[in-house]
């Protein structure tokens, strides 16, 4: 599941077509302060909670390469700001 909170930055990104590409990163960055999460952050939480297998999470990830890197402890490019609770 993805969670987007209507912050001023989000409203600006949605209103300005040129900033729309910032939305995913803004969601990832807002995980701690606003409780937002990307789909892949949600998958990571499910995986860490042992509710899904690695293979299932990887198969569903929007960016499998970054997901695999993050599982190994390496920050990927698009989700570099993930901070997940164990």
C-alpha positions as CSV (number, residue, x, y, z in Angstrom):
1,X,0.0,0.0,0.0
2,X,1.2,3.5,-0.7
3,X,0.4,6.4,1.7
4,X,0.6,10.0,0.6
5,X,-0.2,12.8,3.0
6,X,-1.3,16.2,1.6
7,X,1.6,18.3,2.6
8,X,2.4,21.7,1.0
9,X,5.2,20.0,-1.0
10,X,2.9,17.3,-2.2
11,X,0.2,19.8,-3.3
12,X,2.9,21.8,-5.2
13,X,4.2,18.6,-6.9
14,X,0.7,17.6,-7.9
15,X,-0.3,21.0,-9.2
16,X,2.9,21.6,-11.2
17,X,3.3,19.0,-14.0
18,X,7.1,19.7,-14.1
19,X,7.4,18.6,-10.4
20,X,5.3,15.5,-10.7
21,X,8.4,13.3,-10.9
22,X,9.3,14.4,-7.4
23,X,6.3,12.8,-5.8
24,X,7.8,9.3,-5.3
25,X,10.9,10.7,-3.6
26,X,8.8,13.0,-1.5
27,X,6.7,10.1,-0.3
28,X,9.9,8.1,0.5
29,X,11.4,11.1,2.4
30,X,8.2,11.7,4.3
31,X,8.2,8.2,5.8
32,X,9.4,9.2,9.3
33,X,8.0,12.7,9.7
34,X,4.6,12.2,8.0
35,X,4.0,8.5,8.0
36,X,4.0,8.3,4.2
37,X,5.3,5.3,2.4
38,X,5.9,4.1,-1.1
39,X,4.7,0.7,-2.3
40,X,8.2,-0.7,-2.1
41,X,8.6,0.6,1.5
42,X,5.4,-1.2,2.3
43,X,6.8,-4.4,0.8
44,X,10.0,-4.0,2.8
45,X,8.0,-3.7,6.0
46,X,6.0,-6.9,5.1
47,X,9.2,-8.7,4.3
48,X,11.0,-7.6,7.5
49,X,7.9,-8.6,9.5
50,X,8.1,-12.1,7.8
51,X,4.6,-11.7,6.3
52,X,5.8,-12.2,2.7
53,X,8.9,-14.0,1.4
54,X,11.8,-12.3,-0.3
55,X,10.8,-13.7,-3.6
56,X,7.2,-12.5,-3.3
57,X,8.3,-9.0,-2.3
58,X,10.9,-8.8,-5.0
59,X,8.5,-9.9,-7.6
60,X,6.0,-7.2,-6.7
61,X,8.5,-4.4,-6.2
62,X,8.2,-1.4,-8.5
63,X,12.0,-1.3,-8.7
64,X,13.3,-4.9,-8.0
65,X,17.0,-3.9,-8.4
66,X,16.8,-1.2,-5.7
67,X,14.7,-3.5,-3.5
68,X,17.3,-6.2,-3.7
69,X,20.1,-3.7,-2.9
70,X,18.2,-2.4,0.1
71,X,17.6,-5.8,1.5
72,X,21.4,-6.3,1.3
73,X,21.9,-3.1,3.2
74,X,22.9,-1.0,0.2
75,X,20.9,2.2,-0.6
76,X,19.4,2.1,-4.1
77,X,18.9,5.1,-6.3
78,X,15.2,5.7,-6.1
79,X,14.6,4.6,-2.5
80,X,17.8,5.9,-0.9
81,X,15.9,7.5,1.9
82,X,14.2,4.4,3.3
83,X,14.3,4.1,7.0
84,X,12.3,1.0,8.0
85,X,11.7,-0.3,11.5
86,X,12.8,-3.9,11.9
